[in-house]
Every structure is written in structure tokens, then in C-alpha cells.
């Protein structure tokens, strides 16, 4: 393959590599760059940026809704 093979669409915040056929958003790209699964890569990025990871609180005592 000759020519550029890595494409980024900054408006849509996505990337795609035509050589390895991988793509995704910024976090997917970071996970690829640091060779970690998505969740550990996101925690790694928060640590490197000195940010607290956004953690979801557990859902408790929600009333049951019929489907």
C-alpha cells in the first residue's frame, strides 16, 4: 500500500487506519497507542492528565418499571 493510510476526521472526532482496519474515537486511539484495553487506557489517560476518573455511582432502590 502506498500513500497515506491513516485518516482523521476532526469534526466527527474519529480516526481510521486503512492498513490495519482499526478506527474509533480519541479514547480508542489512546488505547491503541498505549497498548491497553479501553478501560485501563482511560484510567491511564486520567492519571497522566492529573484528572480524577469519572466514576458512576451505583444505582440503588430504583422502582421496578414494567417493560
N, CA, C and O atoms as a CHARMM CRD file, in Angstrom:
* protein
*
  268
    1    1 UNK  N      0.85900  -1.17600   0.00000 PROA 1      0.00000
    2    1 UNK  CA     0.00000   0.00000   0.00000 PROA 1      0.00000
    3    1 UNK  C      0.90200   1.23500   0.00000 PROA 1      0.00000
    4    1 UNK  O      1.82800   1.33400   0.80400 PROA 1      0.00000
    5    2 UNK  N      0.63000   2.15300  -0.88800 PROA 2      0.00000
    6    2 UNK  CA     1.39400   3.39500  -0.93500 PROA 2      0.00000
    7    2 UNK  C      0.48900   4.56400  -0.61200 PROA 2      0.00000
    8    2 UNK  O     -0.73200   4.47200  -0.73900 PROA 2      0.00000
    9    3 UNK  N      1.08200   5.64900  -0.19900 PROA 3      0.00000
   10    3 UNK  CA     0.30500   6.83200   0.12900 PROA 3      0.00000
   11    3 UNK  C     -0.17900   6.81100   1.55700 PROA 3      0.00000
   12    3 UNK  O      0.11200   5.87500   2.30100 PROA 3      0.00000
   13    4 UNK  N     -0.92200   7.84300   1.95100 PROA 4      0.00000
   14    4 UNK  CA    -1.40100   7.92900   3.33400 PROA 4      0.00000
   15    4 UNK  C     -2.37900   6.80200   3.65300 PROA 4      0.00000
   16    4 UNK  O     -3.20700   6.42200   2.82500 PROA 4      0.00000
   17    5 UNK  N     -2.26300   6.28300   4.86400 PROA 5      0.00000
   18    5 UNK  CA    -3.17300   5.20500   5.25300 PROA 5      0.00000
   19    5 UNK  C     -3.88700   5.51400   6.55700 PROA 5      0.00000
   20    5 UNK  O     -4.74000   4.73700   6.98800 PROA 5      0.00000
   21    6 UNK  N     -3.55600   6.63800   7.19900 PROA 6      0.00000
   22    6 UNK  CA    -4.17300   6.99500   8.47200 PROA 6      0.00000
   23    6 UNK  C     -5.00600   8.24700   8.27000 PROA 6      0.00000
   24    6 UNK  O     -4.48500   9.28100   7.85100 PROA 6      0.00000
   25    7 UNK  N     -6.29300   8.16200   8.56400 PROA 7      0.00000
   26    7 UNK  CA    -7.20800   9.28400   8.33600 PROA 7      0.00000
   27    7 UNK  C     -7.83400   9.71400   9.65800 PROA 7      0.00000
   28    7 UNK  O     -8.15200   8.88600  10.51100 PROA 7      0.00000
   29    8 UNK  N     -8.00500  11.02100   9.80900 PROA 8      0.00000
   30    8 UNK  CA    -8.65500  11.58200  10.99200 PROA 8      0.00000
   31    8 UNK  C     -9.72600  12.56100  10.53300 PROA 8      0.00000
   32    8 UNK  O     -9.47500  13.41000   9.67700 PROA 8      0.00000
   33    9 UNK  N    -10.91300  12.44300  11.10000 PROA 9      0.00000
   34    9 UNK  CA   -11.97900  13.40100  10.85400 PROA 9      0.00000
   35    9 UNK  C    -12.17300  14.17200  12.15800 PROA 9      0.00000
   36    9 UNK  O    -12.78000  13.67200  13.10400 PROA 9      0.00000
   37   10 UNK  N    -11.64700  15.39500  12.19200 PROA 10     0.00000
   38   10 UNK  CA   -11.70200  16.16700  13.44300 PROA 10     0.00000
   39   10 UNK  C    -13.11100  16.64300  13.76900 PROA 10     0.00000
   40   10 UNK  O    -13.42400  16.87900  14.93600 PROA 10     0.00000
   41   11 UNK  N    -13.95100  16.78700  12.78000 PROA 11     0.00000
   42   11 UNK  CA   -15.34400  17.19000  13.06100 PROA 11     0.00000
   43   11 UNK  C    -16.11900  16.09100  13.75900 PROA 11     0.00000
   44   11 UNK  O    -16.90600  16.34800  14.66900 PROA 11     0.00000
   45   12 UNK  N    -15.88700  14.86000  13.32200 PROA 12     0.00000
   46   12 UNK  CA   -16.59300  13.72200  13.91000 PROA 12     0.00000
   47   12 UNK  C    -15.81300  13.08600  15.05900 PROA 12     0.00000
   48   12 UNK  O    -16.32300  12.19000  15.73100 PROA 12     0.00000
   49   13 UNK  N    -14.58200  13.54300  15.28700 PROA 13     0.00000
   50   13 UNK  CA   -13.73200  13.02200  16.35800 PROA 13     0.00000
   51   13 UNK  C    -13.47500  11.52500  16.20400 PROA 13     0.00000
   52   13 UNK  O    -13.59200  10.76500  17.16600 PROA 13     0.00000
   53   14 UNK  N    -13.12500  11.10900  14.99300 PROA 14     0.00000
   54   14 UNK  CA   -12.85200   9.70400  14.72800 PROA 14     0.00000
   55   14 UNK  C    -11.57300   9.56400  13.90400 PROA 14     0.00000
   56   14 UNK  O    -11.12800  10.50500  13.24700 PROA 14     0.00000
   57   15 UNK  N    -10.99300   8.35200  13.95800 PROA 15     0.00000
   58   15 UNK  CA    -9.83200   8.02400  13.14000 PROA 15     0.00000
   59   15 UNK  C    -10.07600   6.68300  12.47100 PROA 15     0.00000
   60   15 UNK  O    -10.94300   5.91200  12.88300 PROA 15     0.00000
   61   16 UNK  N     -9.28600   6.41700  11.41600 PROA 16     0.00000
   62   16 UNK  CA    -9.34700   5.12200  10.74500 PROA 16     0.00000
   63   16 UNK  C     -8.01100   4.84700  10.07700 PROA 16     0.00000
   64   16 UNK  O     -7.47000   5.70700   9.38300 PROA 16     0.00000
   65   17 UNK  N     -7.48100   3.65600  10.28600 PROA 17     0.00000
   66   17 UNK  CA    -6.24900   3.22500   9.63200 PROA 17     0.00000
   67   17 UNK  C     -6.61600   2.24200   8.53400 PROA 17     0.00000
   68   17 UNK  O     -7.19100   1.18600   8.79900 PROA 17     0.00000
   69   18 UNK  N     -6.28200   2.59100   7.30800 PROA 18     0.00000
   70   18 UNK  CA    -6.61100   1.72000   6.18500 PROA 18     0.00000
   71   18 UNK  C     -5.68100   0.51900   6.09500 PROA 18     0.00000
   72   18 UNK  O     -5.99700  -0.46500   5.42600 PROA 18     0.00000
   73   19 UNK  N     -4.54700   0.59500   6.75800 PROA 19     0.00000
   74   19 UNK  CA    -3.60900  -0.53000   6.73400 PROA 19     0.00000
   75   19 UNK  C     -4.06500  -1.63800   7.68200 PROA 19     0.00000
   76   19 UNK  O     -4.12000  -2.80300   7.28600 PROA 19     0.00000
   77   20 UNK  N     -4.39500  -1.28900   8.93200 PROA 20     0.00000
   78   20 UNK  CA    -4.78300  -2.32100   9.90600 PROA 20     0.00000
   79   20 UNK  C     -6.29900  -2.40900  10.10100 PROA 20     0.00000
   80   20 UNK  O     -6.77800  -3.27300  10.83500 PROA 20     0.00000
   81   21 UNK  N     -7.04800  -1.52700   9.45500 PROA 21     0.00000
   82   21 UNK  CA    -8.52300  -1.52000   9.50800 PROA 21     0.00000
   83   21 UNK  C     -9.05500  -1.30500  10.92200 PROA 21     0.00000
   84   21 UNK  O    -10.07100  -1.88300  11.30800 PROA 21     0.00000
   85   22 UNK  N     -8.35800  -0.47000  11.68600 PROA 22     0.00000
   86   22 UNK  CA    -8.83300  -0.11100  13.01600 PROA 22     0.00000
   87   22 UNK  C     -9.24900   1.33800  13.00000 PROA 22     0.00000
   88   22 UNK  O     -8.69700   2.15800  12.26600 PROA 22     0.00000
   89   23 UNK  N    -10.23300   1.64000  13.82400 PROA 23     0.00000
   90   23 UNK  CA   -10.71600   3.00400  13.90600 PROA 23     0.00000
   91   23 UNK  C    -11.47400   3.20600  15.20100 PROA 23     0.00000
   92   23 UNK  O    -11.66000   2.27300  15.98200 PROA 23     0.00000
   93   24 UNK  N    -11.90600   4.42900  15.41600 PROA 24     0.00000
   94   24 UNK  CA   -12.67200   4.73200  16.60900 PROA 24     0.00000
   95   24 UNK  C    -12.54400   6.19100  16.98300 PROA 24     0.00000
   96   24 UNK  O    -12.23900   7.04200  16.14700 PROA 24     0.00000
   97   25 UNK  N    -12.78300   6.46600  18.25600 PROA 25     0.00000
   98   25 UNK  CA   -12.71600   7.83900  18.74800 PROA 25     0.00000
   99   25 UNK  C    -11.35300   8.10000  19.39200 PROA 25     0.00000
  100   25 UNK  O    -10.43800   7.28600  19.27000 PROA 25     0.00000
  101   26 UNK  N    -11.22400   9.23100  20.07000 PROA 26     0.00000
  102   26 UNK  CA    -9.94400   9.61100  20.66200 PROA 26     0.00000
  103   26 UNK  C     -9.48900   8.60600  21.71800 PROA 26     0.00000
  104   26 UNK  O     -8.30300   8.28700  21.80100 PROA 26     0.00000
  105   27 UNK  N    -10.40900   8.11700  22.50800 PROA 27     0.00000
  106   27 UNK  CA   -10.04500   7.17100  23.55800 PROA 27     0.00000
  107   27 UNK  C     -9.60100   5.83400  22.96000 PROA 27     0.00000
  108   27 UNK  O     -8.68000   5.19600  23.47000 PROA 27     0.00000
  109   28 UNK  N    -10.25400   5.42100  21.89000 PROA 28     0.00000
  110   28 UNK  CA    -9.82600   4.20800  21.19100 PROA 28     0.00000
  111   28 UNK  C     -8.40500   4.37100  20.65200 PROA 28     0.00000
  112   28 UNK  O     -7.60800   3.43500  20.70700 PROA 28     0.00000
  113   29 UNK  N     -8.09200   5.55200  20.13500 PROA 29     0.00000
  114   29 UNK  CA    -6.75800   5.82200  19.61900 PROA 29     0.00000
  115   29 UNK  C     -5.73100   5.78400  20.74900 PROA 29     0.00000
  116   29 UNK  O     -4.64300   5.23500  20.57500 PROA 29     0.00000
  117   30 UNK  N     -6.06500   6.36000  21.90300 PROA 30     0.00000
  118   30 UNK  CA    -5.15800   6.31800  23.05400 PROA 30     0.00000
  119   30 UNK  C     -4.92200   4.87400  23.49600 PROA 30     0.00000
  120   30 UNK  O     -3.79100   4.49200  23.79800 PROA 30     0.00000
  121   31 UNK  N     -5.97900   4.07900  23.53300 PROA 31     0.00000
  122   31 UNK  CA    -5.84400   2.67800  23.92800 PROA 31     0.00000
  123   31 UNK  C     -4.91500   1.93800  22.96600 PROA 31     0.00000
  124   31 UNK  O     -4.10300   1.11900  23.39600 PROA 31     0.00000
  125   32 UNK  N     -5.02700   2.21800  21.68500 PROA 32     0.00000
  126   32 UNK  CA    -4.13100   1.61000  20.69900 PROA 32     0.00000
  127   32 UNK  C     -2.69700   2.08100  20.91800 PROA 32     0.00000
  128   32 UNK  O     -1.76100   1.28700  20.82800 PROA 32     0.00000
  129   33 UNK  N     -2.52200   3.36600  21.20400 PROA 33     0.00000
  130   33 UNK  CA    -1.18000   3.93200  21.35600 PROA 33     0.00000
  131   33 UNK  C     -0.45600   3.36200  22.57100 PROA 33     0.00000
  132   33 UNK  O      0.74500   3.10000  22.50500 PROA 33     0.00000
  133   34 UNK  N     -1.17100   3.16700  23.67900 PROA 34     0.00000
  134   34 UNK  CA    -0.53800   2.65400  24.90000 PROA 34     0.00000
  135   34 UNK  C     -0.68300   1.14200  25.03200 PROA 34     0.00000
  136   34 UNK  O     -0.22000   0.55300  26.00900 PROA 34     0.00000
  137   35 UNK  N     -1.32100   0.52000  24.05300 PROA 35     0.00000
  138   35 UNK  CA    -1.48400  -0.93600  24.00100 PROA 35     0.00000
  139   35 UNK  C     -2.14000  -1.49800  25.26200 PROA 35     0.00000
  140   35 UNK  O     -1.65100  -2.44200  25.88300 PROA 35     0.00000
  141   36 UNK  N     -3.28000  -0.86800  25.61400 PROA 36     0.00000
  142   36 UNK  CA    -4.07500  -1.31400  26.75800 PROA 36     0.00000
  143   36 UNK  C     -5.52200  -1.48100  26.31900 PROA 36     0.00000
  144   36 UNK  O     -5.95000  -0.85200  25.35100 PROA 36     0.00000
  145   37 UNK  N     -6.28400  -2.32100  27.01800 PROA 37     0.00000
  146   37 UNK  CA    -7.72800  -2.36300  26.77400 PROA 37     0.00000
  147   37 UNK  C     -8.34000  -0.99300  27.10500 PROA 37     0.00000
  148   37 UNK  O     -7.70700  -0.16700  27.76100 PROA 37     0.00000
  149   38 UNK  N     -9.54100  -0.77100  26.65700 PROA 38     0.00000
  150   38 UNK  CA   -10.16900   0.54300  26.74500 PROA 38     0.00000
  151   38 UNK  C    -10.27700   1.09200  28.17000 PROA 38     0.00000
  152   38 UNK  O     -9.90200   2.24000  28.41000 PROA 38     0.00000
  153   39 UNK  N    -10.77900   0.30100  29.11600 PROA 39     0.00000
  154   39 UNK  CA   -10.95100   0.82300  30.47800 PROA 39     0.00000
  155   39 UNK  C     -9.61500   1.16000  31.14000 PROA 39     0.00000
  156   39 UNK  O     -9.47300   2.26000  31.67300 PROA 39     0.00000
  157   40 UNK  N     -8.61800   0.24600  31.12800 PROA 40     0.00000
  158   40 UNK  CA    -7.32400   0.63100  31.70000 PROA 40     0.00000
  159   40 UNK  C     -6.67900   1.81300  30.97200 PROA 40     0.00000
  160   40 UNK  O     -5.99300   2.62300  31.59600 PROA 40     0.00000
  161   41 UNK  N     -6.89000   1.91600  29.67200 PROA 41     0.00000
  162   41 UNK  CA    -6.34200   3.05000  28.92400 PROA 41     0.00000
  163   41 UNK  C     -6.99500   4.35800  29.35300 PROA 41     0.00000
  164   41 UNK  O     -6.32600   5.38800  29.43800 PROA 41     0.00000
  165   42 UNK  N     -8.28800   4.32500  29.62300 PROA 42     0.00000
  166   42 UNK  CA    -8.96900   5.54300  30.06100 PROA 42     0.00000
  167   42 UNK  C     -8.48100   5.96500  31.44800 PROA 42     0.00000
  168   42 UNK  O     -8.31500   7.15700  31.70900 PROA 42     0.00000
  169   43 UNK  N     -8.25200   4.99600  32.33600 PROA 43     0.00000
  170   43 UNK  CA    -7.71500   5.31600  33.65900 PROA 43     0.00000
  171   43 UNK  C     -6.28000   5.82500  33.55100 PROA 43     0.00000
  172   43 UNK  O     -5.88200   6.73400  34.28000 PROA 43     0.00000
  173   44 UNK  N     -5.51000   5.23900  32.64400 PROA 44     0.00000
  174   44 UNK  CA    -4.14700   5.68900  32.39000 PROA 44     0.00000
  175   44 UNK  C     -4.12900   7.13700  31.91600 PROA 44     0.00000
  176   44 UNK  O     -3.30000   7.93100  32.36000 PROA 44     0.00000
  177   45 UNK  N     -5.03300   7.47200  31.02600 PROA 45     0.00000
  178   45 UNK  CA    -5.10100   8.83700  30.49400 PROA 45     0.00000
  179   45 UNK  C     -5.48700   9.82900  31.59700 PROA 45     0.00000
  180   45 UNK  O     -4.89600  10.90400  31.69200 PROA 45     0.00000
  181   46 UNK  N     -6.45800   9.48300  32.41800 PROA 46     0.00000
  182   46 UNK  CA    -6.83800  10.35400  33.53500 PROA 46     0.00000
  183   46 UNK  C     -5.65000  10.58700  34.45800 PROA 46     0.00000
  184   46 UNK  O     -5.41400  11.71400  34.89300 PROA 46     0.00000
  185   47 UNK  N     -4.90400   9.53500  34.75800 PROA 47     0.00000
  186   47 UNK  CA    -3.74200   9.65200  35.62900 PROA 47     0.00000
  187   47 UNK  C     -2.69600  10.57600  35.01200 PROA 47     0.00000
  188   47 UNK  O     -2.13500  11.42800  35.70100 PROA 47     0.00000
  189   48 UNK  N     -2.43400  10.41100  33.71900 PROA 48     0.00000
  190   48 UNK  CA    -1.43000  11.24200  33.04200 PROA 48     0.00000
  191   48 UNK  C     -1.84300  12.70300  32.97500 PROA 48     0.00000
  192   48 UNK  O     -0.99200  13.59200  32.97800 PROA 48     0.00000
  193   49 UNK  N     -3.15300  12.95500  32.91500 PROA 49     0.00000
  194   49 UNK  CA    -3.66000  14.32700  32.84900 PROA 49     0.00000
  195   49 UNK  C     -3.96700  14.90000  34.23700 PROA 49     0.00000
  196   49 UNK  O     -4.44300  16.02900  34.35400 PROA 49     0.00000
  197   50 UNK  N     -3.69200  14.12000  35.28400 PROA 50     0.00000
  198   50 UNK  CA    -3.95200  14.53600  36.66700 PROA 50     0.00000
  199   50 UNK  C     -5.43300  14.86800  36.88300 PROA 50     0.00000
  200   50 UNK  O     -5.77900  15.86800  37.51200 PROA 50     0.00000
  201   51 UNK  N     -6.28800  14.00500  36.34600 PROA 51     0.00000
  202   51 UNK  CA    -7.73400  14.15400  36.49200 PROA 51     0.00000
  203   51 UNK  C     -8.28800  12.96400  37.26100 PROA 51     0.00000
  204   51 UNK  O     -7.79800  11.84300  37.13200 PROA 51     0.00000
  205   52 UNK  N     -9.30200  13.22000  38.05000 PROA 52     0.00000
  206   52 UNK  CA    -9.99000  12.11700  38.71900 PROA 52     0.00000
  207   52 UNK  C    -10.82600  11.37800  37.67500 PROA 52     0.00000
  208   52 UNK  O    -11.51000  12.01100  36.87000 PROA 52     0.00000
  209   53 UNK  N    -10.77600  10.05900  37.68200 PROA 53     0.00000
  210   53 UNK  CA   -11.58700   9.32600  36.69900 PROA 53     0.00000
  211   53 UNK  C    -13.06900   9.52600  36.97000 PROA 53     0.00000
  212   53 UNK  O    -13.48900   9.52700  38.12700 PROA 53     0.00000
  213   54 UNK  N    -13.86400   9.69700  35.92800 PROA 54     0.00000
  214   54 UNK  CA   -15.31200   9.85500  36.12300 PROA 54     0.00000
  215   54 UNK  C    -15.92400   8.50300  36.46200 PROA 54     0.00000
  216   54 UNK  O    -16.02800   7.62900  35.60100 PROA 54     0.00000
  217   55 UNK  N    -16.32500   8.33300  37.70400 PROA 55     0.00000
  218   55 UNK  CA   -16.90400   7.07100  38.15100 PROA 55     0.00000
  219   55 UNK  C    -18.40300   7.22200  38.29400 PROA 55     0.00000
  220   55 UNK  O    -18.89400   8.24400  38.77300 PROA 55     0.00000
  221   56 UNK  N    -19.12100   6.20500  37.87900 PROA 56     0.00000
  222   56 UNK  CA   -20.57800   6.20200  38.01300 PROA 56     0.00000
  223   56 UNK  C    -20.94300   5.66300  39.38300 PROA 56     0.00000
  224   56 UNK  O    -20.37200   4.67600  39.84700 PROA 56     0.00000
  225   57 UNK  N    -21.89300   6.31300  40.02300 PROA 57     0.00000
  226   57 UNK  CA   -22.35900   5.80400  41.30700 PROA 57     0.00000
  227   57 UNK  C    -23.30300   4.63400  41.04600 PROA 57     0.00000
  228   57 UNK  O    -24.00100   4.61000  40.03200 PROA 57     0.00000
  229   58 UNK  N    -23.32500   3.66200  41.96200 PROA 58     0.00000
  230   58 UNK  CA   -24.21000   2.51700  41.75800 PROA 58     0.00000
  231   58 UNK  C    -25.68100   2.94000  41.81300 PROA 58     0.00000
  232   58 UNK  O    -26.05000   3.84300  42.56400 PROA 58     0.00000
  233   59 UNK  N    -26.49300   2.29100  41.02800 PROA 59     0.00000
  234   59 UNK  CA   -27.93100   2.57300  41.00600 PROA 59     0.00000
  235   59 UNK  C    -28.58900   1.71600  42.08800 PROA 59     0.00000
  236   59 UNK  O    -28.48900   0.48900  42.07600 PROA 59     0.00000
  237   60 UNK  N    -29.25600   2.38100  43.01100 PROA 60     0.00000
  238   60 UNK  CA   -29.88700   1.66100  44.12600 PROA 60     0.00000
  239   60 UNK  C    -31.34100   2.07800  44.28000 PROA 60     0.00000
  240   60 UNK  O    -31.71800   3.22000  44.01800 PROA 60     0.00000
  241   61 UNK  N    -32.12200   1.13900  44.70400 PROA 61     0.00000
  242   61 UNK  CA   -33.50600   1.37800  45.09800 PROA 61     0.00000
  243   61 UNK  C    -34.34000   2.07900  44.01900 PROA 61     0.00000
  244   61 UNK  O    -35.16000   2.94300  44.32700 PROA 61     0.00000
  245   62 UNK  N    -34.12900   1.70500  42.77200 PROA 62     0.00000
  246   62 UNK  CA   -34.97200   2.24300  41.72000 PROA 62     0.00000
  247   62 UNK  C    -36.27300   1.45800  41.66700 PROA 62     0.00000
  248   62 UNK  O    -36.25700   0.23200  41.78100 PROA 62     0.00000
  249   63 UNK  N    -37.38500   2.13400  41.49700 PROA 63     0.00000
  250   63 UNK  CA   -38.63900   1.37800  41.39100 PROA 63     0.00000
  251   63 UNK  C    -38.64200   0.54600  40.11000 PROA 63     0.00000
  252   63 UNK  O    -38.12800   0.97100  39.07500 PROA 63     0.00000
  253   64 UNK  N    -39.22700  -0.63700  40.20000 PROA 64     0.00000
  254   64 UNK  CA   -39.29100  -1.51600  39.05400 PROA 64     0.00000
  255   64 UNK  C    -40.31100  -0.97800  38.04800 PROA 64     0.00000
  256   64 UNK  O    -41.45000  -0.67600  38.40500 PROA 64     0.00000
  257   65 UNK  N    -39.89300  -0.86400  36.80700 PROA 65     0.00000
  258   65 UNK  CA   -40.79700  -0.40700  35.74600 PROA 65     0.00000
  259   65 UNK  C    -41.15900  -1.59000  34.85500 PROA 65     0.00000
  260   65 UNK  O    -40.27200  -2.30500  34.38700 PROA 65     0.00000
  261   66 UNK  N    -42.42700  -1.79800  34.62000 PROA 66     0.00000
  262   66 UNK  CA   -42.79800  -2.89400  33.70700 PROA 66     0.00000
  263   66 UNK  C    -42.34200  -2.57800  32.28400 PROA 66     0.00000
  264   66 UNK  O    -42.37900  -1.43100  31.84000 PROA 66     0.00000
  265   67 UNK  N    -41.91900  -3.61000  31.59500 PROA 67     0.00000
  266   67 UNK  CA   -41.43900  -3.44200  30.22100 PROA 67     0.00000
  267   67 UNK  C    -42.56600  -3.26900  29.23300 PROA 67     0.00000
  268   67 UNK  O    -42.31900  -3.11600  28.03700 PROA 67     0.00000
